[in-house]
């Protein structure tokens, strides 16, 4: 099986769980039970794992999250590896409103429109809305941002009754911890149901 390269976009005031949840799920996914055990025992994850997960910011410089924790991205837009999956996390409203005004970030996301999956977590859907990639598609976001998303991007069919919504190669998820549901959904789609169940059990997620 081809190892998928998963890039997670980081920006100032991003919500930690929005990106850390999916990162942990995909990083800890294994091909079988024996590999799962080894991953939990060894300091370093096995090179055979199905997902190679890394973080990317516009400049590659350290970002300050919404909770004040500082994170140093692995790559900038300029030196990032080619992606199979892109994850766009969310943050407080003012943060995502700043991002949608940053044309370099919006253009960079649009450039990936034909990769296997483009995913949003929480208010990350607001950022995807600005790219136009959600136009004519179903999507979801944090329950407090559903109305805002619909009003701002009227071409999007906003759903309020699902944690994870897939429409074509776009996968969106609800608020904060729903990114874990979304990542497990990706695992099931790519690696299989048993791998998703095994990963969920590993992280004690029902």
C-alpha positions in Angstrom: 0.0 0.0 0.0 1.2 3.5 -0.9 2.2 5.6 2.1 0.0 8.7 2.1 1.7 12.0 2.8 -0.5 14.1 5.1 0.1 17.8 5.5 -1.6 19.7 8.3 -1.8 23.4 7.9 -0.8 25.5 10.9 -1.4 29.2 11.5 -1.4 31.6 14.5 -4.2 30.9 17.0 -5.0 27.5 15.5 -6.8 25.2 17.9 -4.4 22.5 19.2 -6.9 19.6 19.3 -8.0 20.4 15.7 -4.6 19.4 14.4 -3.2 17.2 17.2 -6.2 14.9 17.2 -6.0 13.9 13.5 -2.2 13.9 13.7 -2.2 11.3 16.5 -4.9 9.1 14.8 -3.1 9.0 11.5 0.4 8.7 13.0 -0.6 5.8 15.2 -2.5 3.9 12.5 -0.8 0.6 11.6 -1.2 -2.1 9.0 -1.8 -4.9 11.5 -2.0 -5.7 15.1 1.7 -6.7 15.5 2.8 -3.3 14.1 0.4 -1.5 16.4 2.0 -3.2 19.4 5.5 -2.3 18.2 4.4 1.4 17.6 3.2 1.6 21.2 6.4 0.0 22.5 9.2 1.7 20.5 10.3 5.3 20.8 10.0 5.8 17.0 7.1 4.9 14.8 7.6 2.2 12.3 8.5 3.3 8.8 5.9 0.9 7.3 3.0 2.9 8.8 0.3 3.9 6.2 0.5 7.7 6.9 3.4 10.1 7.0 2.1 13.1 8.9 3.7 16.5 9.1 2.8 20.1 9.7 3.1 23.1 7.4 2.8 26.8 7.8 3.2 29.6 5.3 6.7 30.6 6.4 7.7 27.5 8.4 8.2 29.8 11.4 6.9 28.9 14.9 3.2 29.6 15.4 1.3 30.4 18.6 -1.8 28.4 19.1 -5.1 29.6 20.5 -4.2 28.2 23.9 -0.8 29.9 23.9 1.3 26.7 23.1 4.0 27.4 20.6 4.5 24.9 17.8 7.3 24.7 15.2 6.0 23.5 11.8 8.0 20.8 9.9 7.8 22.7 6.6 6.9 26.0 4.9 4.9 26.3 1.7 8.2 26.5 -0.2 9.8 23.3 1.0 6.7 21.1 1.8 6.7 17.6 0.2 4.0 16.8 -2.3 0.7 15.9 -0.5 -1.8 13.2 -0.8 -4.0 14.6 2.0 -4.3 18.1 3.3 -5.9 18.9 6.7 -7.1 22.4 7.4 -7.8 22.9 11.2 -9.8 25.8 12.7 -9.5 28.3 15.4 -11.4 31.2 16.9 -13.4 33.3 14.5 -11.0 36.2 14.3 -8.1 33.8 13.5 -9.9 32.1 10.6 -11.2 35.5 9.3 -7.5 36.6 9.2 -6.6 33.5 7.2 -9.3 34.0 4.6 -7.8 37.4 3.9 -4.3 35.9 3.2 -4.4 35.2 -0.5 -1.1 33.3 -0.4 -2.7 30.7 2.0 -5.9 30.5 0.0 -4.1 30.0 -3.3 -1.9 27.4 -1.7 -4.9 25.4 -0.6 -6.6 25.7 -4.0 -3.4 24.4 -5.7 -4.1 21.1 -3.9 -7.7 20.7 -5.3 -6.9 17.5 -7.1 -5.2 15.5 -4.3 -6.8 12.5 -2.7 -8.5 14.4 0.1 -8.7 17.9 1.4 -10.1 18.0 4.9 -11.3 20.6 7.3 -11.7 20.4 11.1 -14.1 22.8 13.0 -13.9 26.3 11.6 -11.4 25.2 9.1 -14.5 24.8 6.9 -14.7 28.6 6.8 -11.2 28.7 5.3 -12.2 26.1 2.7 -15.3 28.1 2.0 -13.1 31.0 0.9 -11.2 28.8 -1.6 -14.5 28.0 -3.5 -13.7 24.3 -3.1 -16.9 23.8 -1.1 -19.2 25.5 -3.7 -22.0 23.2 -4.6 -20.9 20.7 -1.9 -22.1 19.5 1.5 -20.0 20.4 4.5 -20.2 20.8 8.2 -18.4 22.8 10.9 -18.5 23.7 14.6 -22.1 24.0 15.8 -21.5 27.7 16.7 -20.3 28.5 13.2 -22.9 26.7 11.1 -25.0 29.8 10.5 -22.0 31.9 9.8 -20.6 29.4 7.2 -24.0 29.3 5.5 -24.4 33.1 5.4 -20.9 33.8 4.2 -20.7 31.0 1.6 -24.2 30.5 0.3 -23.2 28.0 -2.4 -22.3 25.5 0.4 -24.9 23.1 1.7 -24.2 23.2 5.4 -25.2 20.2 7.4 -25.8 20.3 11.1 -26.6 16.6 11.9 -23.2 14.9 11.2 -19.8 14.9 12.7 -18.1 14.0 9.4 -19.3 14.9 5.8 -17.6 13.7 2.6 -18.5 15.2 -0.8 -16.1 14.2 -3.5 -12.6 14.6 -2.3 -13.6 17.1 0.4 -14.1 15.9 3.9 -15.3 18.3 6.6 -15.8 17.6 10.3 -17.7 19.4 13.1 -16.1 21.0 16.2 -12.7 20.4 17.6 -12.7 16.7 18.7 -14.6 15.8 15.5 -11.3 15.9 13.8 -10.6 12.5 15.5 -13.8 11.1 14.0 -12.7 12.5 10.6 -9.2 10.9 10.8 -10.7 7.6 11.8 -13.0 7.9 8.8 -10.0 8.4 6.6 -8.3 5.4 8.1 -11.3 3.3 7.4 -11.6 4.5 3.8 -7.9 3.9 3.0 -6.7 1.1 5.3 -9.9 -0.6 6.2 -12.5 -0.9 9.0 -10.4 -3.2 11.2 -7.5 -0.7 11.1 -9.8 2.1 12.1 -11.3 0.1 15.0 -7.8 -0.9 16.1 -6.6 2.7 16.1 -9.7 3.9 17.9 -9.1 1.3 20.6 -5.4 2.3 20.9 -6.4 5.9 21.7 -9.3 4.8 23.9 -11.8 6.5 21.6 -15.4 5.2 21.3 
